[in-house]
Amino acid sequence: MIPDHSKDSLRAAVLAARAGLSRDEWEAGDAARASALRAALPEDATVVALYAARPGEPGTAGLLAELLASGYEVLLPKLRPTPDWAALTTPADLVPGWAGIPHPSGPPLGPAALGRADVVVVPCLAVGRDGTRLGTGGGWYDRALGHRRAGAAVWALARAEEVFASVPTLPHDLPVDAVVTEAGFSLCAKG
């Protein structure tokens, strides 16, 4: 694949801005994003696919605990070269996975498990109001999203400063339906 330098420069800028945030700024933003996401969940949603955040990205620890306490089934990635998922039963079940990224210690459920999710929340470095999403560059979520069921919503979790009109994409990059930031929930206007 030919490198996309516009993606690389945007990734570098976002990572630099994130590195400058204080712990208090992260915690306040994480709490506001979690509140916005919970408020936006459809009433009939029972299964949420999410991710366990690493340091330096919008946090999900509190959100994971709240979803579990509220009775949602929570699926998290089992990070391997091919997409896989596992159920999270308690935040204490998280163990370091590939590259130190936390994942559930439970058994893998296979890529088709994503088809159970009503809402799929994906990480990003930047997202466009047009539904374009900039990830870390591995394409894992683009491969995983092929296993979601028709009609399942895909939401990106980002900081408000990481939302643009559009972000650079390649043909294999899949769009998101909405973005959740500390400023709230916004549907994307896909063209």
Backbone as a chain_set.jsonl record, in Angstrom:
{"seq": "MIPDHSKDSLRAAVLAARAGLSRDEWEAGDAARASALRAALPEDATVVALYAARPGEPGTAGLLAELLASGYEVLLPKLRPTPDWAALTTPADLVPGWAGIPHPSGPPLGPAALGRADVVVVPCLAVGRDGTRLGTGGGWYDRALGHRRAGAAVWALARAEEVFASVPTLPHDLPVDAVVTEAGFSLCAKG", "coords": {"N": [[0.839, -1.18, 0.0], [0.498, 2.22, -0.779], [1.95, 4.829, 1.061], [-0.002, 7.302, 2.765], [0.587, 10.481, 3.026], [-0.851, 12.695, 3.913], [-2.574, 11.624, 5.765], [-0.684, 10.736, 7.614], [0.466, 13.162, 8.549], [-1.742, 14.385, 9.777], [-2.296, 12.475, 11.751], [0.05, 12.74, 13.31], [-0.228, 15.395, 14.235], [-2.576, 15.223, 15.801], [-1.811, 13.349, 17.745], [0.244, 14.786, 18.987], [-1.214, 16.928, 20.089], [-2.845, 15.516, 21.871], [-0.907, 14.558, 23.621], [-0.283, 16.807, 25.04], [-2.285, 17.197, 26.88], [-3.581, 17.498, 30.184], [-3.941, 15.307, 33.044], [-6.309, 15.93, 34.419], [-7.751, 17.232, 32.389], [-8.131, 15.096, 30.58], [-9.684, 13.369, 32.223], [-12.023, 14.902, 32.736], [-12.988, 15.25, 30.125], [-13.349, 12.553, 29.381], [-15.405, 11.767, 31.138], [-17.504, 13.418, 30.256], [-17.773, 12.557, 27.591], [-18.542, 9.883, 28.033], [-21.025, 10.277, 29.287], [-22.443, 11.528, 27.21], [-22.451, 9.458, 25.32], [-23.87, 7.393, 26.631], [-26.367, 8.648, 26.892], [-27.132, 8.773, 24.247], [-27.53, 6.17, 23.427], [-29.665, 3.86, 21.846], [-32.96, 3.041, 23.026], [-33.678, 0.364, 22.763], [-31.301, -0.965, 22.555], [-29.092, -3.577, 23.433], [-26.641, -4.775, 23.251], [-23.376, -3.663, 23.145], [-20.549, -2.954, 21.307], [-17.348, -2.115, 22.093], [-14.228, -0.605, 23.011], [-11.234, -1.087, 24.883], [-9.641, 1.545, 26.115], [-6.361, 2.861, 25.55], [-3.709, 4.57, 27.336], [-3.609, 8.022, 26.519], [-5.613, 8.187, 24.669], [-9.122, 8.853, 24.048], [-10.764, 7.945, 26.97], [-12.222, 4.853, 28.158], [-12.733, 3.363, 30.411], [-14.46, 4.026, 32.646], [-16.871, 4.149, 31.265], [-17.132, 1.504, 30.304], [-17.502, 0.127, 32.743], [-19.898, 1.319, 33.601], [-21.709, 0.587, 31.563], [-21.737, -2.203, 31.842], [-22.752, -2.387, 34.479], [-25.265, -1.423, 34.015], [-26.466, -3.46, 32.691], [-25.926, -4.027, 30.013], [-24.692, -6.11, 27.382], [-21.33, -6.333, 26.72], [-19.006, -6.177, 24.191], [-15.632, -6.597, 23.39], [-12.67, -5.937, 21.449], [-10.548, -8.701, 20.683], [-7.421, -8.514, 20.238], [-5.82, -9.427, 17.43], [-4.192, -10.484, 14.37], [-6.369, -10.927, 12.626], [-9.774, -9.844, 12.861], [-11.422, -10.278, 15.999], [-13.538, -10.981, 18.802], [-14.5, -10.644, 22.253], [-16.468, -11.27, 25.148], [-16.955, -8.945, 27.756], [-17.111, -9.327, 31.125], [-16.603, -8.18, 33.562], [-14.774, -5.25, 34.483], [-12.416, -6.051, 35.695], [-11.633, -8.253, 34.31], [-9.996, -7.517, 32.246], [-6.982, -7.876, 30.494], [-3.523, -7.413, 29.558], [-3.053, -7.28, 26.081], [-2.096, -7.705, 22.66], [0.536, -5.516, 21.937], [0.245, -4.392, 24.428], [-2.325, -3.509, 24.661], [-5.365, -3.464, 26.355], [-7.518, -6.3, 26.682], [-10.38, -8.545, 26.917], [-10.086, -11.332, 29.158], [-11.497, -13.579, 28.645], [-12.802, -16.278, 26.512], [-12.2, -16.207, 22.928], [-14.688, -15.103, 20.625], [-14.933, -15.075, 17.941], [-15.015, -13.43, 14.679], [-17.626, -13.017, 13.752], [-19.156, -12.49, 15.973], [-19.474, -9.792, 16.297], [-21.746, -9.217, 14.933], [-23.81, -9.324, 16.747], [-23.928, -6.911, 18.014], [-25.626, -3.88, 18.738], [-24.768, -1.288, 18.685], [-21.676, -0.112, 17.598], [-18.769, 1.06, 18.856], [-16.043, 2.865, 17.891], [-12.514, 3.532, 18.047], [-10.623, 6.496, 17.206], [-8.346, 8.748, 15.58], [-8.984, 11.043, 14.374], [-11.99, 12.44, 13.041], [-14.432, 12.931, 10.495], [-17.154, 15.192, 9.952], [-18.563, 14.252, 7.891], [-18.554, 11.55, 8.132], [-16.166, 10.276, 7.617], [-13.27, 8.582, 8.866], [-10.284, 8.58, 10.73], [-8.041, 6.274, 11.646], [-5.515, 4.476, 13.495], [-3.971, 3.371, 11.557], [-3.694, 0.661, 10.999], [-5.899, -0.693, 9.951], [-7.537, -2.507, 11.239], [-10.152, -2.135, 12.357], [-11.57, -1.49, 10.035], [-11.548, -3.942, 8.748], [-12.867, -5.462, 10.693], [-15.429, -4.277, 10.846], [-16.805, -5.229, 8.686], [-18.151, -7.414, 9.575], [-20.3, -6.61, 11.056], [-23.829, -6.378, 11.735], [-26.429, -5.557, 9.406], [-27.685, -2.331, 9.725], [-26.663, -1.893, 12.257], [-25.371, 0.607, 14.298], [-22.473, 2.639, 13.86], [-20.259, 4.316, 15.774], [-17.901, 6.899, 16.319], [-15.527, 7.634, 18.828], [-14.266, 10.539, 20.083], [-12.203, 13.463, 20.73], [-13.509, 16.782, 20.873], [-11.943, 18.59, 19.47], [-10.871, 17.014, 17.542], [-12.593, 16.645, 15.493], [-13.451, 17.213, 12.203], [-14.384, 18.764, 9.058], [-13.968, 16.86, 7.097], [-11.834, 13.978, 6.813], [-8.715, 12.624, 5.581], [-8.997, 9.75, 3.484], [-8.766, 6.327, 2.344], [-9.676, 3.959, -0.241], [-10.453, 1.574, 1.16], [-11.264, 2.391, 3.673], [-13.778, 2.506, 6.049], [-16.855, 4.252, 6.693], [-18.226, 6.103, 9.526], [-21.27, 6.399, 11.451], [-21.896, 8.306, 13.331], [-20.543, 10.675, 15.692], [-19.124, 10.869, 18.911], [-18.384, 13.163, 21.315], [-16.944, 15.207, 23.95], [-18.574, 17.346, 23.732], [-20.974, 16.347, 22.948], [-23.324, 14.221, 21.147], [-23.328, 13.568, 17.695], [-24.865, 13.054, 14.612], [-23.465, 11.921, 11.552], [-23.183, 13.551, 8.422], [-23.469, 11.949, 5.769], [-22.375, 11.944, 2.435]], "CA": [[0.0, 0.0, 0.0], [1.235, 3.481, -0.853], [1.674, 5.639, 2.254], [-0.773, 8.526, 2.585], [1.272, 11.444, 3.889], [-1.808, 13.598, 4.555], [-3.01, 10.909, 6.968], [0.434, 10.725, 8.564], [0.64, 14.474, 9.185], [-2.872, 14.596, 10.683], [-2.057, 11.606, 12.914], [1.101, 13.345, 14.136], [-0.769, 16.586, 14.885], [-3.518, 14.806, 16.839], [-1.045, 12.728, 18.832], [0.95, 15.858, 19.705], [-2.202, 17.652, 20.896], [-3.246, 14.636, 22.976], [0.201, 14.462, 24.576], [-0.245, 18.029, 25.83], [-3.421, 17.287, 27.803], [-3.339, 17.105, 31.568], [-4.791, 14.216, 33.55], [-7.625, 16.511, 34.71], [-8.445, 17.464, 31.113], [-8.565, 13.781, 30.097], [-10.756, 12.84, 33.065], [-13.245, 15.675, 32.498], [-13.459, 14.899, 28.782], [-13.827, 11.171, 29.388], [-16.707, 11.731, 31.824], [-18.496, 14.052, 29.381], [-18.003, 11.651, 26.444], [-19.309, 8.734, 28.527], [-22.387, 10.738, 29.512], [-23.057, 11.742, 25.893], [-22.665, 8.167, 24.68], [-24.972, 6.706, 27.328], [-27.619, 9.335, 26.567], [-27.46, 8.544, 22.839], [-27.819, 4.767, 23.142], [-31.087, 3.587, 21.593], [-33.631, 2.37, 24.142], [-33.745, -1.08, 22.545], [-29.947, -1.523, 22.458], [-28.707, -4.475, 24.525], [-25.249, -5.19, 23.062], [-22.505, -2.587, 22.68], [-19.15, -3.298, 21.053], [-16.557, -0.951, 22.473], [-12.807, -0.931, 23.088], [-10.571, -0.667, 26.114], [-8.72, 2.599, 25.688], [-4.984, 2.958, 26.028], [-3.373, 5.946, 27.725], [-3.401, 8.916, 25.39], [-6.771, 8.237, 23.779], [-10.332, 9.019, 24.864], [-10.887, 6.829, 27.889], [-13.459, 4.068, 28.168], [-12.821, 2.544, 31.632], [-15.694, 4.328, 33.353], [-17.986, 3.789, 30.401], [-17.26, 0.046, 30.339], [-18.09, -0.251, 34.03], [-21.286, 1.776, 33.641], [-22.516, -0.241, 30.66], [-21.912, -3.512, 32.48], [-23.64, -2.213, 35.636], [-26.613, -1.151, 33.506], [-27.012, -4.673, 32.101], [-25.578, -4.229, 28.608], [-23.631, -7.044, 27.012], [-20.246, -5.535, 26.157], [-18.012, -6.911, 23.42], [-14.391, -5.862, 23.152], [-11.765, -6.641, 20.539], [-9.429, -9.571, 21.04], [-6.543, -8.024, 19.179], [-5.036, -10.399, 16.668], [-4.146, -9.975, 12.992], [-7.722, -10.918, 12.08], [-10.702, -9.385, 13.892], [-12.021, -11.224, 16.922], [-14.206, -10.292, 19.898], [-14.753, -11.399, 23.475], [-17.389, -10.589, 26.065], [-16.393, -8.433, 28.999], [-18.082, -9.541, 32.206], [-16.243, -7.219, 34.598], [-13.528, -4.575, 34.098], [-11.261, -6.783, 36.23], [-11.277, -9.293, 33.337], [-9.093, -6.994, 31.221], [-5.572, -8.249, 30.598], [-2.773, -6.864, 28.431], [-3.029, -8.059, 24.847], [-1.108, -7.284, 21.682], [1.08, -4.171, 22.137], [-0.175, -3.899, 25.722], [-3.702, -3.023, 24.605], [-6.204, -4.345, 27.173], [-8.641, -7.03, 26.097], [-10.954, -9.473, 27.892], [-9.37, -12.603, 29.333], [-12.393, -14.665, 28.256], [-12.537, -16.93, 25.226], [-12.571, -15.478, 21.715], [-15.999, -15.455, 20.094], [-14.878, -15.039, 16.484], [-15.371, -12.141, 14.09], [-19.072, -12.901, 13.553], [-19.788, -12.023, 17.212], [-19.812, -8.378, 16.147], [-23.107, -9.164, 14.418], [-24.757, -9.191, 17.868], [-23.901, -5.544, 18.545], [-26.565, -2.864, 18.268], [-23.937, -0.108, 18.47], [-20.245, -0.395, 17.587], [-18.032, 2.295, 19.147], [-14.684, 2.666, 17.407], [-11.568, 4.611, 18.343], [-10.11, 7.224, 16.042], [-7.482, 9.896, 15.863], [-9.76, 12.181, 13.876], [-13.213, 12.007, 12.359], [-15.094, 13.987, 9.737], [-18.603, 15.304, 10.092], [-19.119, 13.515, 6.755], [-18.455, 10.121, 8.422], [-14.818, 9.753, 7.415], [-12.601, 8.282, 10.137], [-8.852, 8.323, 10.663], [-7.575, 5.41, 12.719], [-4.064, 4.47, 13.724], [-3.294, 2.968, 10.335], [-3.602, -0.787, 10.803], [-7.054, -1.202, 9.222], [-8.208, -3.573, 11.978], [-11.589, -1.863, 12.441], [-12.154, -1.585, 8.7], [-11.782, -5.381, 8.517], [-13.848, -5.945, 11.666], [-16.768, -3.746, 10.596], [-17.453, -6.062, 7.674], [-18.905, -8.465, 10.27], [-21.448, -6.07, 11.796], [-25.094, -6.664, 11.069], [-27.042, -4.415, 8.729], [-28.421, -1.467, 10.635], [-25.924, -1.601, 13.488], [-24.76, 1.93, 14.24], [-21.038, 2.74, 14.114], [-19.962, 5.632, 16.33], [-16.509, 7.179, 16.665], [-15.321, 8.342, 20.09], [-13.173, 11.476, 19.809], [-12.233, 14.77, 21.374], [-14.17, 17.755, 19.995], [-10.924, 19.203, 18.608], [-10.469, 16.028, 16.532], [-13.679, 16.545, 14.516], [-13.217, 18.111, 11.072], [-15.397, 18.599, 8.002], [-13.633, 15.581, 6.483], [-10.446, 13.576, 7.027], [-8.248, 11.837, 4.444], [-9.352, 8.328, 3.484], [-8.414, 5.464, 1.222], [-10.883, 3.22, -0.627], [-10.866, 0.531, 2.113], [-11.69, 3.002, 4.929], [-15.227, 2.495, 6.218], [-17.36, 5.432, 7.405], [-18.99, 5.989, 10.773], [-22.588, 7.025, 11.381], [-21.999, 9.397, 14.302], [-19.365, 10.93, 16.507], [-19.403, 11.22, 20.302], [-17.308, 13.941, 21.927], [-17.354, 15.83, 25.208], [-19.616, 18.336, 23.388], [-22.235, 15.651, 22.696], [-23.507, 13.216, 20.107], [-23.704, 14.174, 16.407], [-24.939, 12.189, 13.444], [-22.643, 12.376, 10.434], [-23.919, 13.846, 7.197], [-22.774, 11.249, 4.688], [-22.775, 12.427, 1.116]], "C": [[0.883, 1.24, 0.0], [0.919, 4.315, 0.383], [0.9, 6.907, 1.902], [-0.214, 9.551, 3.56], [0.31, 12.432, 4.544], [-2.368, 12.942, 5.813], [-1.919, 10.96, 8.034], [0.586, 12.067, 9.278], [-0.515, 14.778, 10.137], [-2.718, 13.728, 11.927], [-1.04, 12.242, 13.859], [0.575, 14.565, 14.892], [-1.721, 16.216, 16.025], [-2.772, 14.202, 18.023], [-0.283, 13.767, 19.646], [-0.02, 16.64, 20.598], [-2.645, 16.808, 22.09], [-2.164, 14.571, 24.05], [0.27, 15.686, 25.482], [-1.371, 18.165, 26.833], [-3.03, 16.828, 29.203], [-4.263, 15.949, 31.95], [-6.213, 14.732, 33.829], [-8.421, 16.756, 33.433], [-8.951, 16.145, 30.527], [-9.765, 13.294, 30.894], [-12.07, 13.583, 32.844], [-13.83, 15.335, 31.129], [-14.023, 13.491, 28.724], [-15.21, 11.065, 30.037], [-17.797, 12.319, 30.935], [-18.801, 13.177, 28.167], [-18.843, 10.453, 26.865], [-20.77, 9.112, 28.725], [-23.125, 10.92, 28.178], [-23.358, 10.42, 25.202], [-23.831, 7.424, 25.325], [-26.311, 7.325, 26.956], [-28.07, 9.047, 25.137], [-27.823, 7.092, 22.521], [-29.315, 4.56, 22.902], [-31.694, 2.789, 22.751], [-33.629, 0.855, 23.996], [-32.368, -1.736, 22.403], [-29.656, -2.4, 23.671], [-27.245, -4.889, 24.446], [-24.461, -4.027, 22.47], [-21.108, -3.157, 22.485], [-18.35, -2.018, 21.264], [-15.086, -1.353, 22.421], [-12.29, -0.47, 24.434], [-9.471, 0.306, 25.715], [-7.345, 2.447, 26.319], [-4.752, 4.371, 26.541], [-3.14, 6.794, 26.476], [-4.506, 8.867, 24.349], [-8.019, 8.372, 24.638], [-10.628, 7.76, 25.667], [-12.245, 6.152, 27.852], [-13.66, 3.29, 29.465], [-14.123, 2.785, 32.388], [-16.918, 3.925, 32.562], [-18.215, 2.28, 30.386], [-17.95, -0.406, 31.62], [-19.565, 0.134, 34.099], [-22.185, 0.937, 32.744], [-22.779, -1.612, 31.266], [-22.888, -3.42, 33.649], [-25.084, -1.968, 35.214], [-27.216, -2.351, 32.777], [-26.73, -4.88, 30.626], [-24.599, -5.391, 28.474], [-22.577, -6.201, 26.31], [-19.251, -6.46, 25.466], [-16.806, -6.017, 23.21], [-13.515, -6.652, 22.187], [-10.803, -7.556, 21.284], [-8.432, -9.279, 19.929], [-5.602, -9.113, 18.672], [-4.973, -9.862, 15.25], [-5.516, -9.953, 12.312], [-8.683, -10.521, 13.2], [-11.285, -10.53, 14.714], [-12.584, -10.412, 18.086], [-14.333, -11.222, 21.085], [-15.702, -10.578, 24.339], [-16.62, -10.124, 27.292], [-17.457, -8.621, 30.077], [-17.836, -8.61, 33.383], [-14.951, -6.528, 34.155], [-12.276, -5.287, 34.621], [-10.802, -7.896, 35.287], [-10.326, -8.807, 32.253], [-7.655, -7.393, 31.527], [-4.822, -7.62, 29.42], [-2.787, -7.829, 27.252], [-1.902, -7.575, 23.958], [-0.744, -5.816, 21.936], [0.622, -3.55, 23.452], [-1.6, -3.38, 25.763], [-4.586, -3.982, 25.398], [-7.292, -5.036, 26.357], [-9.163, -8.033, 27.121], [-10.168, -10.777, 27.963], [-10.208, -13.793, 28.889], [-12.095, -15.206, 26.863], [-12.928, -16.06, 24.036], [-13.897, -16.008, 21.174], [-16.024, -15.495, 18.574], [-15.344, -13.705, 15.937], [-16.875, -11.936, 13.934], [-19.799, -12.429, 14.806], [-20.179, -10.55, 17.122], [-21.233, -8.213, 15.614], [-24.165, -9.066, 15.497], [-24.893, -7.756, 18.345], [-24.951, -4.649, 17.893], [-25.817, -1.574, 17.912], [-22.486, -0.556, 18.559], [-19.524, 0.937, 17.771], [-16.574, 2.046, 18.803], [-13.784, 3.821, 17.83], [-11.189, 5.333, 17.053], [-9.098, 8.252, 16.519], [-8.165, 11.172, 15.406], [-10.959, 11.614, 13.128], [-13.807, 13.207, 11.633], [-16.577, 14.013, 10.007], [-19.316, 14.601, 8.94], [-19.012, 11.995, 6.952], [-17.085, 9.519, 8.16], [-14.126, 9.617, 8.764], [-11.131, 8.005, 9.884], [-8.456, 7.51, 11.879], [-6.062, 5.484, 12.852], [-3.287, 3.925, 12.532], [-3.197, 1.475, 10.091], [-4.76, -1.393, 10.029], [-7.851, -2.272, 9.954], [-9.716, -3.355, 12.014], [-12.255, -1.907, 11.076], [-12.434, -3.049, 8.348], [-12.875, -5.903, 9.45], [-15.267, -5.508, 11.31], [-17.508, -4.492, 9.498], [-18.313, -7.157, 8.283], [-20.098, -7.925, 11.071], [-22.724, -6.398, 11.034], [-25.633, -5.393, 10.422], [-27.844, -3.623, 9.753], [-27.738, -1.181, 11.948], [-25.205, -0.263, 13.327], [-23.272, 1.848, 14.557], [-20.749, 4.17, 14.535], [-18.474, 5.743, 16.626], [-16.474, 7.971, 17.963], [-14.087, 9.223, 19.923], [-13.264, 12.69, 20.719], [-12.847, 15.76, 20.381], [-13.179, 18.391, 19.018], [-10.477, 18.272, 17.486], [-11.551, 15.794, 15.481], [-13.47, 17.637, 13.465], [-14.366, 17.951, 10.073], [-15.22, 17.23, 7.343], [-12.193, 15.257, 6.851], [-10.019, 12.714, 5.842], [-8.617, 10.357, 4.584], [-8.759, 7.636, 2.271], [-9.641, 4.621, 0.904], [-11.358, 2.171, 0.385], [-11.379, 1.086, 3.442], [-13.21, 3.066, 4.998], [-15.687, 3.691, 7.033], [-18.031, 5.075, 8.722], [-20.305, 6.736, 10.601], [-22.704, 8.255, 12.267], [-20.674, 9.547, 15.027], [-19.826, 11.363, 17.896], [-18.175, 11.934, 20.839], [-17.806, 14.474, 23.269], [-18.424, 16.899, 24.97], [-20.957, 17.675, 23.086], [-22.154, 14.643, 21.567], [-23.96, 13.911, 18.822], [-23.749, 13.111, 15.328], [-24.07, 12.772, 12.348], [-23.534, 12.57, 9.213], [-23.169, 13.226, 6.03], [-23.317, 11.712, 3.354], [-23.127, 11.315, 0.239]], "O": [[1.894, 1.295, 0.7], [-0.25, 4.494, 0.723], [1.131, 7.509, 0.854], [-0.495, 9.508, 4.758], [0.609, 12.96, 5.615], [-2.61, 13.618, 6.813], [-2.197, 11.198, 9.209], [0.811, 12.101, 10.488], [-0.297, 15.366, 11.196], [-2.978, 14.188, 13.038], [-1.252, 12.276, 15.072], [0.9, 14.75, 16.065], [-1.677, 16.826, 17.093], [-3.073, 14.515, 19.175], [-0.177, 13.641, 20.866], [0.316, 16.975, 21.733], [-2.802, 17.327, 23.194], [-2.465, 14.535, 25.243], [0.825, 15.612, 26.578], [-1.419, 19.15, 27.57], [-2.249, 15.891, 29.373], [-5.239, 15.661, 31.258], [-7.196, 14.06, 33.517], [-9.628, 16.515, 33.396], [-10.076, 16.081, 30.031], [-10.756, 12.852, 30.313], [-13.125, 12.954, 32.772], [-15.04, 15.153, 30.998], [-15.054, 13.256, 28.093], [-16.081, 10.354, 29.536], [-18.899, 11.774, 30.867], [-19.957, 13.066, 27.758], [-19.754, 10.048, 26.143], [-21.66, 8.342, 28.366], [-24.281, 10.52, 28.038], [-24.403, 10.274, 24.567], [-24.687, 6.884, 24.623], [-27.285, 6.607, 26.728], [-29.267, 9.077, 24.848], [-28.367, 6.815, 21.452], [-30.139, 5.04, 23.68], [-31.02, 1.968, 23.373], [-33.583, 0.137, 24.994], [-32.282, -2.939, 22.156], [-29.94, -2.012, 24.805], [-26.664, -5.308, 25.447], [-24.828, -3.476, 21.432], [-20.55, -3.773, 23.393], [-18.649, -0.977, 20.679], [-14.757, -2.376, 21.821], [-12.852, 0.437, 25.048], [-8.497, -0.068, 25.061], [-7.192, 1.978, 27.447], [-5.518, 5.278, 26.215], [-2.546, 6.333, 25.501], [-4.365, 9.436, 23.267], [-7.991, 8.047, 25.825], [-10.73, 6.662, 25.121], [-13.268, 6.772, 27.56], [-14.678, 2.612, 29.608], [-14.817, 1.829, 32.734], [-17.89, 3.419, 33.122], [-19.357, 1.823, 30.448], [-18.871, -1.222, 31.584], [-20.387, -0.635, 34.597], [-23.308, 0.61, 33.128], [-23.898, -2.121, 31.213], [-23.757, -4.279, 33.798], [-26.015, -2.269, 35.961], [-28.347, -2.278, 32.298], [-27.25, -5.827, 30.035], [-23.774, -5.62, 29.359], [-22.9, -5.437, 25.401], [-18.725, -7.397, 26.068], [-16.937, -4.835, 22.894], [-13.604, -7.877, 22.113], [-10.313, -7.228, 22.364], [-8.593, -9.753, 18.804], [-4.736, -9.623, 19.382], [-5.639, -8.873, 14.946], [-5.796, -9.061, 11.511], [-8.433, -10.829, 14.365], [-11.597, -11.6, 14.191], [-12.153, -9.284, 18.325], [-14.279, -12.443, 20.938], [-15.729, -9.349, 24.264], [-15.744, -10.828, 27.797], [-18.576, -8.124, 29.946], [-18.766, -8.286, 34.123], [-14.113, -7.159, 33.512], [-11.196, -5.138, 34.05], [-9.703, -8.426, 35.447], [-9.891, -9.601, 31.419], [-7.179, -7.267, 32.655], [-5.431, -7.327, 28.39], [-2.564, -9.029, 27.406], [-0.878, -7.094, 24.441], [-1.626, -4.979, 22.128], [0.608, -2.326, 23.588], [-2.042, -2.865, 26.789], [-4.566, -5.187, 25.146], [-7.901, -4.441, 25.468], [-8.47, -8.341, 28.091], [-9.651, -11.261, 26.956], [-9.688, -14.902, 28.768], [-11.258, -14.673, 26.134], [-13.869, -15.271, 24.119], [-14.187, -17.201, 21.257], [-17.022, -15.903, 17.98], [-15.994, -12.933, 16.642], [-17.351, -10.802, 13.979], [-20.952, -12.007, 14.718], [-21.111, -10.112, 17.796], [-21.855, -7.171, 15.825], [-25.317, -8.753, 15.196], [-25.871, -7.416, 19.01], [-25.139, -4.659, 16.676], [-26.18, -0.867, 16.972], [-22.106, -1.285, 19.475], [-19.653, 1.837, 16.941], [-15.942, 1.138, 19.343], [-14.242, 4.957, 17.955], [-11.414, 4.829, 15.953], [-9.015, 8.574, 17.705], [-7.955, 12.244, 15.973], [-10.947, 10.479, 12.651], [-13.702, 14.345, 12.09], [-17.189, 12.976, 10.262], [-20.525, 14.378, 8.996], [-19.34, 11.233, 6.043], [-16.87, 8.345, 8.461], [-14.35, 10.409, 9.68], [-10.772, 7.291, 8.948], [-8.526, 7.993, 13.009], [-5.422, 6.426, 12.385], [-2.059, 4.013, 12.507], [-2.662, 1.06, 9.063], [-4.63, -2.496, 9.498], [-8.744, -2.885, 9.37], [-10.481, -4.277, 11.734], [-13.408, -2.328, 10.975], [-13.447, -3.353, 7.718], [-13.716, -6.701, 9.034], [-16.209, -6.287, 11.458], [-18.73, -4.386, 9.399], [-19.122, -7.767, 7.583], [-20.825, -8.699, 11.694], [-22.693, -6.662, 9.832], [-25.316, -4.285, 10.855], [-28.59, -4.193, 10.549], [-28.183, -0.308, 12.692], [-24.514, -0.037, 12.333], [-22.858, 1.076, 15.423], [-20.958, 5.114, 13.772], [-17.86, 4.8, 17.124], [-17.29, 8.868, 18.176], [-12.994, 8.725, 19.656], [-14.272, 12.911, 21.389], [-12.71, 15.584, 19.17], [-13.531, 18.695, 17.878], [-9.773, 18.703, 16.572], [-11.452, 14.868, 14.676], [-13.332, 18.817, 13.789], [-15.223, 17.084, 10.245], [-16.196, 16.531, 7.068], [-11.415, 16.157, 7.167], [-10.868, 12.133, 5.167], [-8.553, 9.791, 5.676], [-8.315, 8.27, 1.314], [-10.568, 4.573, 1.712], [-12.557, 1.903, 0.462], [-11.885, 0.321, 4.264], [-13.854, 3.618, 4.105], [-14.997, 4.109, 7.962], [-18.354, 3.918, 8.992], [-20.44, 7.592, 9.726], [-23.51, 9.146, 11.997], [-19.809, 8.672, 14.981], [-20.786, 12.12, 18.04], [-17.07, 11.392, 20.825], [-18.944, 14.222, 23.668], [-19.106, 17.31, 25.908], [-21.973, 18.363, 22.978], [-21.076, 14.269, 21.103], [-24.866, 14.744, 18.851], [-22.793, 12.358, 15.145], [-23.953, 13.992, 12.229], [-24.506, 11.844, 9.008], [-22.346, 13.875, 5.384], [-24.524, 11.855, 3.157], [-23.49, 11.531, -0.917]]}, "num_chains": 1, "name": "protein.A"}
